[in-house]
Amino acid sequence: MVVFWEGSVAEDSNKTRILHAQHHTPLLVALQPTPTQMLSLGLSYQESWAADFKTSPLLPVPITLHVTNCHSAPLTVLVTANTTAGRTAPPKDTLPFMWSGMVKHQLLIADHVTHSVDLTAVFSTPGVYNINQITVTVEQGDVSLPQLMTSSALLKVDAL
């Protein structure tokens, strides 16, 4: 079973950030943990932005991915921010965007600890974007267990 949730977080400068997250709960007891039983993932970002694309052609937006190790042992986790994120084409009804800066991260996360990964998405036109274009892979020995973020994470960019 997958539970999707969102919450508002008030910041000091009268801004509100929306936190989207998903929690995975197994319906059956598995002998070998799956990636969804090992991790909890969530995105934290401001949902709406306005930019003057005549003055500056690109709008960089900070995005934070929260990765929680729900497993009883340390995990090696690879995070890849990629607009294709293991897909053959971008999701339908969404505009393309780019990731900027460091787009691959390798994390060693202790059991029951949350690690935050700072990312930057870059937009060049107004529109609504689905920013869940992130692949998270758990490495266990010689086995890699990829996990795509499945919930929509919409971000709106307006022109000034």
N, C-alpha and C positions, 0 to 999 in steps of 0.2 A: 504494500500500500504506500502511496506517495501523498504527502501532505504539503501543499503549497501555501505559503503565507506571506504577508507583507505588513510592514509597520512603519510608522513615521518617527523620525528622530529629529528633535529640535536642536539646532546648533546655536552658538552664541550670537551670531550676526543676523538673527531673525530669518534664517534660512531653514528649510525643512528638507531633510534627505529621506528618501524612501528606501527601506531595506526589504529586499525580496529574498526569500529563502525556500528551500525545499528540504523536507526530512523524509527519509525512507525507513519504513518499518516492515520487517519481514513478516509475511503471513505464516510461513512454515519455518521450522528450525532447519537451517542448512548446515551440513557438515563442514563445508568450506565457505568462508565468508565471501560474499560478492562485493564489488566496489560500492554498491549502494548501502551495504551494511557497514562498511568501513568508514565512509565519509559523510559529512553533512556539508552542503555548499550553499553559499548565499552571496548575493551581490548588493553592494551599497553604492548609491549614486543619486545625484540630483536628477529628477525625472524630466524637468523642463528647462530649456536654455534659450536665450535669444542672442543673435549675433548679427553684426553688420558685415556681411560678406563682401561689400564693396571696399571697406577699409582693410579688412584682413580676410583672405580667402579661406583660411582654415580655422576651425574651432576645436581646440583640444579640450577634452572633458575627462576629469579624473573618475576612475571606476575602481572600487575595491572589491576583491573577491575574498570571501572568508571561507577557509577550509578547516573543518573540524575533524580530527581523527576520533572516530567513535569506536575504534578497535582497541583491544586490550594490549596492544604492542605498538612500538614505533613503526611508522610507515614512511616509505619514500614515495613522494608524490611529484609528478611532473605536471606543470600547468602550462598550456600553450594557448595564447590568445591569437586566434586566426580567423579571418572572416569566412573561411570555408569550414573550419573546425570539424574536419572529417566528413564533410558533406560534399557531394559532387557539384552543387550549385547553392547560391545563397537562398535562404528561405523565401517563399513567395510572399508578395505584398509587403516587402521591406526594402529599404534603400541600402545600397552598399556604403560601407565606411571602412576606415583603416585603423589598425592599431599602431601606436607609435612607441618608441623607446624599447625597453626590454620586454619582449613578448613571450619568452620562455623562462620558466623558473623551475628549479629543482629544489624540493623542500624535504627535510627530514623532520617529521612531526611526531613528537612524543604522544603516547596514548592519552586520550581525552584532553587534548590541547587544541586550541584554535590558532591558526596562523593567517595573517592578512597579507594579500598580495596587491600592491598598488599597480594599476594599469592606466593607460591613457588611450582613449578612443578619439579619433580625429574625424570631424565632419566637414564637408565642403558645400553642402546645400541644405536648405530647410527641409524638414520632413519628419517622419516618425521612423525610428530605427529600432530593430530588435538586436540588442547588444549581448545576447546570451551565446555569442560565438566563441566559446571557450571549451577546450578539451582538458579534462583532468584525468590523469592516468596514475593508477596505483601500481607500484612495482613490488612484487613479492618473489624474491629469488630470481629465477629466469623467466617468470611470467609477468606480462604487462596486462593490466585490466583497465582499458579505457572507459571513461564515462563522459558522455555529452550532457551538458546542462539541457534539460528538456522543457523547462518552463519559459514562457516569454518574458523578456525583460525589456520593456519599451521605453525609449527615450525620445522626447520631442524637441526638435530644434526649430525655432521661429526666426524669421528675418526681421531685423529692425527697420 
